Every structure is written in structure tokens, then in C-alpha cells.
């Protein structure tokens, strides 16, 4: 497995480094194929990375009309709720891109509403959207990058240790109930969808993540530390600050 670990001084440096790497990767990917598909993450470092992209001079080198953005997981909350990953992403970057990023290139997870009564419906609809954008015979787009945050318990997306959602393999997207981290109801990519991405990047900062990082990188199994199963087809990169890498 082609796995690399990049360690930088602090959380701000993780965000800036990840932002620049992501923008450069988008430019490089667009030189050989279009459209380019990216799965975004939420959380502190994930949202800070998007904000750092907005301030990076490399931003203008990307042809945003050829980029499609998805979310690896989402809280099952109404559209516009401040706790949704989509809301944070729009404030940090997407709104600033304006007309450069066509609205149809942004693919949020459906929130609750009259036509989406529960997380199962949202998961099915998101799975259908992934399928519509997928190559023949695949269940998900050919993601160039799947960006994932890491929880102190080792979860990625909304796949938590010992939780039933972490064992789902027969669909691309699953509903998550009784999440140990609020809100309790979520929608998440399954591991087959994550592992189908060409590049999987796990970003983490802070001493609270150090034990999870160590276990995931040094022999942990996905059932106990889901992050250990976050592996890309061609590349897996862990972007850490010194505190997260210290264990």
C-alpha cells in the first residue's frame, strides 16, 4: 500500500498544507481528465482546510467548472443548519467561488423535509446521485480525492468503532443512527465507497487524536479503529500536526 505520513507543526499548518496539496492535485488531475470528483469532510480541520484554499493563490489555477464536490458524510439536519458540513463548506469556500463553481457541480446530502422523511431515504437518494455520476459498472464516481477527518475514537466519515454502519458493504451510502457523537442521526459513505477513491487523505490535529493515529497506522484493524480501513486505490496520505503524531 502506498501510504505516506506528512507531519507539520500545528493545526493551522495542517490546513494550509492540505489546501495547497489539494489544489495542486486538482490542477494535475485536470490535465489528464475531466470532470474531477472530490469528497469533502467537515470538522474543524476539514473546514479550516477549505478556508485555507479560499486564501491560497493556487485557487485560481483550478478550472472549477470541471470540479464536482461531494460529502463523505453529513449530519441529518435541515439544509442551512450551521451544524451541517455543507453549511461550513459553503461559508469557508464555496460561496466565495461564486459563478466559477456551477451549482449543479455541488452535491449535498439531502436533509430532512417532506420528501426526505428519514436518513434511510437521504442515503438512498445520495446513493442514486453517486450512481448517476459513476462510470459503467461502478457505484460511485471515480473520486480523485476523498478527504477525511479523524475522531479521537478513530472514526472517519460517520463510521464509528463497533457501530453497525462501519460493517455495511452492500450499498455505497448508509444511514447512521445512534451515533456516539451528536447529532445522533447521520448519512455516510460506506467503506467500499471510500476505498474506491484514487487518493484518500486523512487529516488530523491535536493531542486528542494521537492514540487513534498511532493505532490506525501501526496495526489497528478497521473494526476497532475505522481509520485503519481508510485506504485509497493508488495513494493514502495522513496529514498530521506534531501533537497528533506524537504517540
N, C-alpha and C positions, 0 to 999 in steps of 0.2 A: 504494500500500500504506500502510495506517495503522500506521506504526511509530514508537514513542516510545522514548527513552532516558532513564532515570532514574539519576542519579548521586548517591550518598550517601557519607559519609566513609569507612566501613570495612566489613569483613565482617559485623560484628555488626549494623550499621545496615541492610545489605542484607537480612539475615534478618528483622529486625523490620519493615522496610518492606514486604517481600514478604508477611509473615504478615498484617499489617493489611489490605493491599490484597486479599489472597485472601479473608479473612473478610468484608470489606465486599462483595466481588463475589459471594460465596455468598449473603449476605443479599439483595442486589439481585436476583440470579438467581431466588431462591426466591419473590420477589414476583410473578414472571410465569410460572414453570414449575416443575414437579417431576416426576420426580426431577432432581437436578443431578449431573452426572458430572464428576469431576476426575481427571486423570492426574498422579500424583506422580513425583518424581525422588528419587534418592539423592545420595550425595556429601556433602561437608562442608556446603556452603551449603544444599543441599536438606534435609538432616536438621536443620540448625540452624533453618531456617525453620519446620519442623513443631514444634520445641521452643518457638520463639517464639510460635507460635499457641497452644500449651498455656497460656502465661502471659499471653495477650492478653485483656483484658476483653471484647473483641468475640466471643470464642469462644462465649459463652452466648447470643448473638443468633441463631446458626445453628440451624436445625432439623435436627439430624444424622440423624434417621431418614429424611430425604429426600435424603441425600447418598450417592453411590456413589463409592468410591475404587478407582483402578486404578494400575498402574505402567507408565511408558513403556518401561522396560527392567528387566531383572533378571539377576543372576548365576545361572548354572545350578548352584545349590548346594542342599543339603537344607534343608527348612523348619526355621527356627530357627537356621540358621548365622549367626554375627554379621556375616558379610560380605554377607549379603543386604540389599537395600534395604528389603524388607518388615520385616525384623527391626529395623532402625534406626527405621523409621517407627512401629512398634508401641511401642518404648521411648520415643520422643520425644513421641508424641501419642496414638496410637490406644488404647493401654491406659488412658490417663487419661480418655478419653471414656466408657469403660465401657459401660453399657447404653444410653447415648444413641445410640451408633452400632451398629445391628444387625449381627451377624456376617455375615449374608448380603449386606450392603452393601459388604463388603470383598472385593476380587477380586485375590488374589495370583497371580502367575505360578506354575504348578506347578513344584515342584522334582523332582529325580530320585527315583525309587522303583520298586517292582515294576511299576506300570502306566505309568510315565513313564521309559522306558529311555534316552532321549536328548533333546537340545534340540529336535530337529525335532518330536517328539511334544508337548513342552511348548508349542511355538509353535502347533501346530495346535489344541491344547486351548484355549489363550488366545484364539486367533482365533475359535474356536467360541463362547467365552464373550462376546466382544465382539459377535459376530453376534447372539447371543440377546438382547442388550440394545440392539440398534440399531433405528432407525426403518426402515420398509419401504424396501428398495432400497439401504440403506447397509451397510457392513461394520463400522462402529464406532458406539458411542453418540455422541450429539451432545454432545461434551465442551464444557463451559463454559470450562474452563481446562485447558491442558496445560502443566505446569511442567517446565522442562528445565534441567539443569545444563550447564556448558560445560567441556570439557577444554582443556588448553594447546595441543593439536593441532587444536582446533576441532571436536571431535566433540560430538554431542548424542545423548541416549539411548545406544545402543551402536552408533551409525552412525559409523564411523571413516573418515578420509580414505583414498581409494583402496581401501577394503575392499569386497568383493562385496555385503555386506549393505546398503550405502548405495545400491545401484542396484536393489534389489528393489522392484518396483511392483505385482506381480500378487496379493499377499496383504497382509493387514493386520498380521501379525506374522511375524517371521523368526527362525530360529536364527542365531547368530553363532559362528563358530569361528575360532580363531587370532587372537583379539582382541589388539591390541598392548598393551593394558593388562590385567593379570591381574585376575581369573581369565580364562582364555582362552575359555571357553565361556559364552555368554550367550543371552538371548532379548530381542528388541527390537521395538517398534513400527517399522513402515516409514514412509517419508516421507509416503505418501498418508494414513496414519492421523494422523500429527502435523498435517498441513496441513488435515485435516478439522475440527480443533478450532476453536471460535469464537475463543478467545484463546490465543495461545502466548506464554508468558513465559519468557525465558532469564535465568537468574541466574548471576552470576559475581563473584568477588572475588579480588584478589591480582594482583601484577605479572606472575606467570607466565601469566596469561590475556590480558594486554594485546595482544599481537600477534594472537592469534586473534580477539579482539573487533574490532580495527581492520580486519582483513582481511574479516571477515564483514559488517561494517557499511558498508564502503567498496569495494564492487565485487567481493568474492570470490565464487566460484562453488561450489555445493554439492559438486561432485566433489573440490575441493581443501580447502574449509572447510565441512563439513556444516552447521554452524550457520547459514550463509547461507541454507540451504533451510528453516530452521525458521520458518515463517510461518503465522499464524492467518488464519481466514476473515475476521474483522472487526477483529482487533487483534493486533499484535505488540509486546511490551514487553520491552526489555532493562533489567534492574535490576542496576546495577554499583556497585562502590565506586571511589574515585578512582584506586586503583592499577590496576585492570583497565581503566579508561577513559583512561589517560594516554598511550597510544601514538598 
